[in-house]
């Protein structure tokens, strides 16, 4: 419960999901820490969380997934992962370099040379009506079928077009970044012109649908060793195109949250300089420290927002109830009692994650009274402290 109103009209009630999300974005008092759904994998797991037979889930996977997130009482939903078969592990297809055998780095040079040099010519192929219809259908589906769970926009095309390896393979792409950086940059520029137009459409829809002013996006730029390409290359040829895309949404006050897989520490300040004011993830085992991230401020001087993720590589699949509670308490500690955080998973959970661990985590964080003062006692990631001592 929380007090809402002015001194003349004060009453106590529980916040709605949308109110809770909006107040957390604005740094206002909330009744409980908001939670997000969308990244739970495994048809069996979702069916079990939903409390329905697997056969019933498979008859209507989207409805079954929504029912699972309703059971977890999430406030918002990012782009929802919906397994449609019993043994399905991930909904996205992996990129196998073997499928691009023989593709040379010059393929990217040829692509760049074939692109027009003017913005007008690039935009001539942009289908405004089709793109707007695509986004409208997404939000219409969300409002009609998500049963009160608020959509948190999660469109990867708005966060940049780094993974050209999906078109050319890793070897050709990475070699081209070193040999033909200007050509790779031109491909990014052309793709980003279209995505900037998409962002303008979305800016209109944020206002029209009164959406929660958050956008979760940002491509994987890092592996476990750090950036996949030179940070200098990213600063010269990639990140400026990301800024170009997101500017129309920044101008209307949307806060951008960058997905953080891998060791992102060398790029955190670059994300902020580009316009991001929050982070999602993380791979804590690589040394990513949310306490350090929290000390930073956005370009507008705002405190960082966080979608802190329950670890899908350690705690969720292998932890017990104590580990789950400790990880949630770690989130509450680094955020001074839940300020500015929206709890979810660090990535899509695997089929090996026990559903009871997810139930516990989502239930446990809602028990915390966000109005209580909190003294941080967990400075180190608990899993590392308890299970990975050197």
Secondary structure per residue as TSV (DSSP state, phi and psi in degrees):
chain	resnum	aa	ss	phi	psi
A	1	X	-	360.0	152.7
A	2	X	E	-148.7	147.7
A	3	X	E	-79.4	126.3
A	4	X	E	-124.6	137.0
A	5	X	E	123.9	-179.6
A	6	X	E	-94.6	173.6
A	7	X	T	-57.5	-27.3
A	8	X	T	-81.8	-26.4
A	9	X	E	-132.1	84.8
A	10	X	E	-112.6	129.6
A	11	X	E	-144.9	165.0
A	12	X	E	-116.8	133.1
A	13	X	E	-160.9	166.5
A	14	X	-	-81.3	139.9
A	15	X	-	-70.2	149.2
A	16	X	-	-73.7	166.3
A	17	X	H	-58.1	-45.6
A	18	X	H	-66.4	-42.3
A	19	X	H	-59.1	-43.4
A	20	X	H	-62.0	-45.0
A	21	X	H	-63.9	-46.0
A	22	X	H	-63.8	-43.4
A	23	X	H	-67.1	-34.6
A	24	X	H	-66.8	-41.0
A	25	X	H	-59.5	-39.4
A	26	X	H	-85.6	-3.5
A	27	X	T	76.3	25.6
A	28	X	-	-97.0	167.1
A	29	X	-	-63.5	140.3
A	30	X	-	-127.7	164.1
A	31	X	S	-87.8	-30.3
A	32	X	S	-158.0	159.2
A	33	X	-	-67.4	126.3
A	34	X	-	-69.2	149.2
A	35	X	B	-125.3	155.0
A	36	X	E	-124.2	146.4
A	37	X	E	-117.8	180.0
A	38	X	S	127.1	-24.1
A	39	X	-	-117.1	46.3
A	40	X	-	-107.6	127.5
A	41	X	-	-103.7	161.8
A	42	X	-	96.4	114.5
A	43	X	H	-60.6	-41.3
A	44	X	H	-62.5	-43.3
A	45	X	H	-64.1	-45.2
A	46	X	H	-64.8	-39.5
A	47	X	H	-62.5	-42.7
A	48	X	H	-65.3	-42.8
A	49	X	H	-63.5	-39.3
A	50	X	H	-71.6	-18.7
A	51	X	T	76.6	33.3
A	52	X	S	-128.7	158.3
A	53	X	-	-65.3	151.2
A	54	X	H	-58.5	-38.6
A	55	X	H	-59.1	-41.0
A	56	X	H	-66.4	-40.4
A	57	X	H	-60.1	-48.2
A	58	X	H	-66.3	-22.7
A	59	X	H	-68.6	-27.8
A	60	X	T	-153.7	80.6
A	61	X	H	-57.6	-40.7
A	62	X	H	-62.6	-45.9
A	63	X	H	-62.0	-39.3
A	64	X	H	-65.5	-41.0
A	65	X	H	-64.9	-43.2
A	66	X	H	-60.2	-41.3
A	67	X	H	-62.7	-36.8
A	68	X	H	-64.1	-44.2
A	69	X	H	-71.0	-29.1
A	70	X	H	-64.2	-40.5
A	71	X	H	-64.0	-32.1
A	72	X	T	-81.8	-8.3
A	73	X	T	58.4	45.7
A	74	X	-	-73.8	154.6
A	75	X	S	-91.6	-38.6
A	76	X	E	-132.9	166.0
A	77	X	E	-135.9	127.2
A	78	X	-	-85.4	-175.1
A	79	X	S	-50.9	115.0
A	80	X	-	-78.7	130.4
A	81	X	-	-86.2	120.5
A	82	X	-	-125.4	95.5
A	83	X	-	-64.0	134.0
A	84	X	-	-111.5	-2.8
A	85	X	S	-137.1	161.1
A	86	X	T	-64.7	-39.8
A	87	X	T	-98.2	6.4
A	88	X	-	-65.7	129.9
A	89	X	-	-96.6	-51.1
A	90	X	-	-129.6	153.0
A	91	X	S	-90.1	-12.8
A	92	X	S	-99.7	143.0
A	93	X	-	-81.9	137.8
A	94	X	-	-72.1	154.5
A	95	X	-	-95.2	117.7
A	96	X	-	-108.1	119.6
A	97	X	G	-63.0	-26.5
A	98	X	G	-60.9	-26.9
A	99	X	G	-72.8	-11.5
A	100	X	G	-114.4	20.1
A	101	X	T	-55.3	130.9
A	102	X	T	92.6	-7.8
A	103	X	-	-78.3	118.7
A	104	X	-	-89.0	161.0
A	105	X	T	-61.2	-24.5
A	106	X	H	-64.1	-15.5
A	107	X	H	-62.3	-35.6
A	108	X	H	-71.5	-35.9
A	109	X	H	-62.8	-43.2
A	110	X	H	-63.6	-40.8
A	111	X	H	-61.3	-46.0
A	112	X	H	-63.2	-42.4
A	113	X	H	-65.5	-25.7
A	114	X	H	-82.2	-11.3
A	115	X	S	-80.0	145.1
A	116	X	-	-62.4	159.2
A	117	X	S	-96.5	-11.8
A	118	X	S	-105.8	146.3
A	119	X	H	-61.6	-39.2
A	120	X	H	-60.3	-42.7
A	121	X	H	-68.2	-39.1
A	122	X	H	-61.4	-43.9
A	123	X	H	-76.5	-10.3
A	124	X	T	-61.5	-26.9
A	125	X	T	-93.0	2.9
A	126	X	-	-80.8	125.1
A	127	X	-	-96.8	91.2
A	128	X	H	-56.6	-47.2
A	129	X	H	-64.1	-44.6
A	130	X	H	-65.0	-41.8
A	131	X	H	-65.0	-43.1
A	132	X	H	-63.7	-40.7
A	133	X	H	-61.9	-40.8
A	134	X	H	-57.4	-48.6
A	135	X	H	-70.4	-38.7
A	136	X	H	-62.4	-40.6
A	137	X	H	-63.9	-37.1
A	138	X	H	-61.0	-50.6
A	139	X	H	-70.5	-34.8
A	140	X	H	-61.2	-44.9
A	141	X	H	-61.0	-44.0
A	142	X	H	-60.2	-48.9
A	143	X	H	-69.8	-28.4
A	144	X	H	-86.8	-28.4
A	145	X	H	-118.8	-13.2
A	146	X	S	-86.7	2.3
A	147	X	T	53.0	50.9
A	148	X	T	91.8	-9.7
A	149	X	-	-74.4	128.5
A	150	X	E	-78.4	133.8
A	151	X	E	-72.8	129.4
A	152	X	-	-106.4	104.9
A	153	X	-	-51.9	133.7
A	154	X	-	-143.5	81.0
A	155	X	-	-116.2	109.8
A	156	X	G	-63.8	-29.9
A	157	X	G	-66.2	-16.4
A	158	X	G	-84.3	-14.4
A	159	X	G	-100.1	12.6
A	160	X	-	112.2	170.5
A	161	X	-	-127.5	44.6
A	162	X	-	-60.2	-46.1
A	163	X	-	-75.9	65.3
A	164	X	T	-67.0	-9.7
A	165	X	H	-64.6	-18.9
A	166	X	H	-70.0	-19.4
A	167	X	H	-102.8	-28.4
A	168	X	H	-123.3	-7.8
A	169	X	-	87.6	159.0
A	170	X	H	-65.6	-45.7
A	171	X	H	-61.9	-51.4
A	172	X	H	-63.1	-42.2
A	173	X	H	-63.1	-50.4
A	174	X	H	-66.5	-37.3
A	175	X	H	-65.5	-39.3
A	176	X	H	-66.0	-35.9
A	177	X	H	-59.2	-34.2
A	178	X	H	-83.9	-38.8
A	179	X	H	-89.0	-36.1
A	180	X	-	-132.9	59.0
A	181	X	H	-60.4	-37.0
A	182	X	H	-65.6	-36.8
A	183	X	H	-65.6	-44.3
A	184	X	H	-61.7	-42.0
A	185	X	H	-61.2	-35.5
A	186	X	H	-67.0	-38.3
A	187	X	H	-62.7	-44.6
A	188	X	H	-58.9	-44.5
A	189	X	H	-59.5	-46.5
A	190	X	H	-64.1	-45.5
A	191	X	H	-63.5	-37.0
A	192	X	H	-73.2	-27.3
A	193	X	H	-60.4	-42.1
A	194	X	H	-65.6	-42.0
A	195	X	H	-70.5	-28.0
A	196	X	H	-63.5	-38.8
A	197	X	H	-65.5	-37.5
A	198	X	H	-62.4	-40.6
A	199	X	H	-63.2	-35.3
A	200	X	H	-65.2	-39.2
A	201	X	H	-62.4	-46.0
A	202	X	H	-64.2	-36.5
A	203	X	H	-57.8	-39.9
A	204	X	H	-64.9	-41.6
A	205	X	H	-73.1	-32.3
A	206	X	H	-56.7	-44.2
A	207	X	H	-70.9	-44.3
A	208	X	H	-65.1	-42.1
A	209	X	H	-94.3	-0.5
A	210	X	T	53.3	52.7
A	211	X	-	-74.5	153.6
A	212	X	-	-59.8	127.3
A	213	X	S	-77.1	61.8
A	214	X	E	-129.7	147.3
A	215	X	E	-137.5	121.9
A	216	X	E	-101.9	119.2
A	217	X	E	-161.9	-159.6
A	218	X	-	102.1	114.3
A	219	X	-	-75.5	161.4
A	220	X	-	-69.0	114.4
A	221	X	-	-107.3	-8.9
A	222	X	E	-128.5	152.2
A	223	X	E	-112.1	-163.7
A	224	X	T	-69.8	-13.9
A	225	X	T	-98.6	-5.8
A	226	X	E	124.0	-160.0
A	227	X	E	-57.6	139.4
A	228	X	S	-72.9	-24.2
A	229	X	S	-132.2	171.7
A	230	X	-	-59.5	131.5
A	231	X	H	-55.5	-32.2
A	232	X	H	-63.3	-41.9
A	233	X	H	-60.3	-44.7
A	234	X	I	-61.9	-41.9
A	235	X	I	-68.7	-31.9
A	236	X	I	-86.6	-38.5
A	237	X	I	-119.5	-16.2
A	238	X	I	-114.3	-57.2
A	239	X	H	-60.4	-34.7
A	240	X	H	-60.6	-31.0
A	241	X	H	-74.0	-30.2
A	242	X	H	-65.5	-45.4
A	243	X	H	-59.0	-40.6
A	244	X	H	-60.4	-39.9
A	245	X	H	-66.5	-50.0
A	246	X	H	-82.3	-11.6
A	247	X	H	-55.1	-43.2
A	248	X	H	-60.2	-29.9
A	249	X	H	-83.9	-34.6
A	250	X	H	-60.2	-37.2
A	251	X	T	-65.1	-22.9
A	252	X	T	-102.6	11.0
A	253	X	T	91.5	14.3
A	254	X	-	-73.9	132.8
A	255	X	E	-91.7	130.5
A	256	X	E	-101.3	131.5
A	257	X	E	-112.8	122.6
A	258	X	E	-94.1	127.7
A	259	X	E	-64.3	136.1
A	260	X	-	-128.3	84.3
A	261	X	-	-95.5	150.9
A	262	X	S	77.4	-171.8
A	263	X	-	-86.9	92.4
A	264	X	-	-87.8	0.3
A	265	X	G	-54.5	-39.2
A	266	X	G	-67.6	-13.1
A	267	X	G	-114.1	-1.8
A	268	X	H	-56.6	-47.6
A	269	X	H	-67.0	-29.6
A	270	X	H	-68.0	-39.6
A	271	X	H	-58.8	-45.1
A	272	X	H	-64.7	-43.4
A	273	X	H	-63.3	-26.6
A	274	X	H	-77.1	-23.5
A	275	X	T	130.1	-2.1
A	276	X	-	-77.4	144.0
A	277	X	-	-132.2	28.4
A	278	X	E	-170.8	167.0
A	279	X	E	-139.1	148.8
A	280	X	E	-127.8	142.7
A	281	X	E	151.4	-149.2
A	282	X	-	-145.2	173.5
A	283	X	-	-94.1	84.9
A	284	X	G	-61.1	-28.8
A	285	X	G	-65.0	-14.2
A	286	X	G	-94.7	2.4
A	287	X	T	98.8	3.4
A	288	X	-	-66.8	123.5
A	289	X	-	-117.1	107.6
A	290	X	H	-63.1	-26.8
A	291	X	H	-60.8	-42.1
A	292	X	H	-66.2	-42.5
A	293	X	H	-64.1	-36.0
A	294	X	H	-65.8	-25.7
A	295	X	T	-70.6	-18.3
A	296	X	-	-78.7	164.0
A	297	X	B	-129.8	154.0
A	298	X	-	-73.3	175.7
A	299	X	T	-62.2	-23.9
A	300	X	T	-95.1	6.2
A	301	X	S	84.1	10.4
A	302	X	-	-78.8	151.7
A	303	X	B	-67.7	148.9
A	304	X	-	-66.3	145.5
A	305	X	E	-99.6	153.6
A	306	X	E	-136.6	137.4
A	307	X	E	-107.3	73.4
A	308	X	E	-65.5	131.9
A	309	X	E	-102.5	130.0
A	310	X	E	-60.3	128.9
A	311	X	-	-62.7	119.0
A	312	X	T	-85.3	-7.5
A	313	X	T	-103.2	-14.7
A	314	X	T	-132.5	-75.7
A	315	X	H	-64.8	-49.7
A	316	X	H	-64.7	-47.6
A	317	X	H	-75.9	-30.3
A	318	X	H	-118.2	-8.0
A	319	X	-	-83.4	162.4
A	320	X	-	-104.1	-173.0
A	321	X	H	-60.0	-38.4
A	322	X	H	-62.2	-44.3
A	323	X	H	-62.0	-41.0
A	324	X	H	-62.9	-48.8
A	325	X	H	-62.7	-40.0
A	326	X	H	-62.9	-38.9
A	327	X	H	-68.2	-42.3
A	328	X	H	-62.7	-42.0
A	329	X	H	-63.5	-33.2
A	330	X	H	-60.9	-42.5
A	331	X	H	-61.9	-44.3
A	332	X	H	-67.0	-32.8
A	333	X	H	-68.2	-51.2
A	334	X	H	-69.2	-21.3
A	335	X	T	-98.7	14.3
A	336	X	T	56.0	44.3
A	337	X	T	94.6	20.8
A	338	X	T	101.6	10.7
A	339	X	T	-74.2	125.4
A	340	X	T	76.5	14.9
A	341	X	B	-115.3	151.1
A	342	X	-	-134.7	101.8
A	343	X	B	-75.1	138.7
A	344	X	E	-152.7	-159.3
A	345	X	E	-99.4	156.4
A	346	X	S	-70.5	-26.1
A	347	X	S	-159.7	-171.1
A	348	X	-	-68.5	127.1
A	349	X	-	-71.5	148.7
A	350	X	-	-82.6	168.0
A	351	X	T	-67.5	-14.6
A	352	X	T	-82.1	-8.1
A	353	X	S	-74.2	123.3
A	354	X	-	-65.4	127.8
A	355	X	H	-54.9	-31.6
A	356	X	H	-65.2	-26.9
A	357	X	H	-69.2	-38.6
A	358	X	H	-68.2	-44.0
A	359	X	H	-57.8	-45.2
A	360	X	H	-62.7	-47.3
A	361	X	H	-60.7	-48.0
A	362	X	H	-68.2	-33.7
A	363	X	H	-73.5	-41.6
A	364	X	H	-64.1	-41.4
A	365	X	H	-69.1	-26.7
A	366	X	H	-74.8	-15.4
A	367	X	T	-76.0	-19.0
A	368	X	S	-74.6	129.2
A	369	X	-	-84.4	106.1
A	370	X	T	-68.5	-7.8
A	371	X	T	-88.4	-9.4
A	372	X	S	-80.0	142.8
A	373	X	-	-67.9	151.4
A	374	X	-	-136.5	133.2
A	375	X	-	-100.8	120.3
A	376	X	-	-70.6	127.6
A	377	X	-	-120.2	-8.0
A	378	X	-	-113.6	88.6
A	379	X	-	-82.5	-28.0
A	380	X	S	-104.1	146.9
A	381	X	-	-55.0	121.5
A	382	X	H	-57.4	-38.7
A	383	X	H	-60.9	-43.3
A	384	X	H	-64.7	-41.2
A	385	X	H	-61.5	-42.9
A	386	X	H	-92.1	-24.0
A	387	X	H	-126.1	-12.9
A	388	X	-	-127.3	38.8
A	389	X	-	-67.5	138.5
A	390	X	-	-79.8	360.0
